[in-house]
Amino acid sequence: MSNPTPPDQQIDPTKWQYWIARVVPMFCVTILTLALPGILNQSSKVSELGVQGAEKLQQQIRSISIKVLAHGQTIGSGILFDRSAGVYTVATNAHVIQSASAPFQLQTPDGQIYAAALVPPPLGQNRDLIVLRFQSLDRTYNTAKLAADQPKIGDRVWAAGFPLDPQTLPAQPAVAPLGLTIADGQITQILPIAMSGGYNIGYDNPIRKGMSGGALVNQEGELVGMNGIHAEPLWNTVDLLEDGSTVSDVIQAQINNSSWAIPIEFIQSYVDIQP
């Protein structure tokens, strides 16, 4: 039979030694249990690309991201989509332009600001797309590389843009134009019929007002879509599909919980019909 612990060696629950011996280890185990999945997930994301791969991807995103201005004030984001003889085509959301009035300007990744020419939308075009153009004869800029494959649910994607609220911006590296946010996430929904406006790619990346018109890219740095609707919008949400049909309450709830992008093929077809 084991000898009982002498009274003077028993742990008094009211003494600080008790908390160190019993409670602190239990607390640490609980914290690790809650935090470890997130830590491992972040580690796997970094290792998936590698440090150099992640830096290269972010540089690719920065190189095609445009800040859209009106009267010198930021109104949204855009994508360097095409270049022809020094004339650059920038794609953005129509609602970005509709939120302000001309004249418009475009700030390029090197911080330069150019006067922008608005290309009127063709008749009958109901998607949330618009084209701006600027000319640069002495500076050359990268344009987006378009994704060759259709995105799938579960694909990792990055959403970029310029939030209008500077108070919520995370710390940014010393690059121009300042204020670019790049949010990591994955595709959660692909609608077989796009919502009105052309949106059919749902994802869980947190985008904010001002990131409309920004790029949504895949792990290879290829453009898969354009940001346009953030999750849980304050205004009325889209409840119609492009074919005029309505969505069920269940689908509407799913729509409200995701950010949404216009797919690359819609953007390409829109740019192709511009004069």
Rosetta blueprint (number, residue, H / E / L):
1 M L
2 S L
3 N L
4 P L
5 T L
6 P L
7 P H
8 D H
9 Q H
10 Q L
11 I L
12 D L
13 P L
14 T L
15 K L
16 W H
17 Q H
18 Y H
19 W H
20 I H
21 A H
22 R H
23 V H
24 V H
25 P H
26 M H
27 F H
28 C H
29 V H
30 T H
31 I H
32 L H
33 T H
34 L H
35 A H
36 L H
37 P H
38 G H
39 I H
40 L H
41 N H
42 Q H
43 S H
44 S H
45 K H
46 V H
47 S H
48 E H
49 L H
50 G L
51 V H
52 Q H
53 G H
54 A H
55 E H
56 K H
57 L H
58 Q H
59 Q H
60 Q H
61 I H
62 R H
63 S H
64 I H
65 S E
66 I E
67 K E
68 V E
69 L E
70 A E
71 H L
72 G L
73 Q E
74 T E
75 I E
76 G E
77 S E
78 G E
79 I E
80 L E
81 F E
82 D E
83 R E
84 S E
85 A L
86 G L
87 V E
88 Y E
89 T E
90 V E
91 A E
92 T E
93 N L
94 A H
95 H H
96 V H
97 I H
98 Q H
99 S L
100 A L
101 S L
102 A L
103 P L
104 F E
105 Q E
106 L E
107 Q E
108 T L
109 P L
110 D L
111 G L
112 Q L
113 I E
114 Y E
115 A E
116 A E
117 A E
118 L E
119 V E
120 P L
121 P L
122 P L
123 L L
124 G L
125 Q L
126 N L
127 R L
128 D L
129 L L
130 I E
131 V E
132 L E
133 R E
134 F E
135 Q E
136 S L
137 L L
138 D L
139 R L
140 T L
141 Y L
142 N L
143 T L
144 A L
145 K L
146 L E
147 A L
148 A L
149 D L
150 Q L
151 P L
152 K L
153 I L
154 G L
155 D L
156 R E
157 V E
158 W E
159 A E
160 A E
161 G E
162 F L
163 P L
164 L L
165 D L
166 P H
167 Q H
168 T H
169 L L
170 P L
171 A L
172 Q L
173 P L
174 A L
175 V L
176 A L
177 P L
178 L L
179 G L
180 L L
181 T E
182 I E
183 A E
184 D E
185 G E
186 Q E
187 I E
188 T E
189 Q E
190 I E
191 L L
192 P L
193 I L
194 A L
195 M E
196 S L
197 G L
198 G L
199 Y L
200 N L
201 I E
202 G E
203 Y E
204 D L
205 N L
206 P L
207 I L
208 R L
209 K L
210 G L
211 M L
212 S L
213 G L
214 G L
215 A E
216 L E
217 V E
218 N E
219 Q L
220 E L
221 G L
222 E L
223 L E
224 V E
225 G E
226 M E
227 N E
228 G E
229 I E
230 H L
231 A L
232 E L
233 P L
234 L L
235 W L
236 N L
237 T L
238 V L
239 D L
240 L E
241 L E
242 E L
243 D L
244 G L
245 S L
246 T E
247 V L
248 S L
249 D H
250 V H
251 I H
252 Q H
253 A H
254 Q H
255 I H
256 N H
257 N L
258 S L
259 S E
260 W E
261 A E
262 I E
263 P E
264 I H
265 E H
266 F H
267 I H
268 Q H
269 S H
270 Y H
271 V H
272 D H
273 I L
274 Q L
275 P L
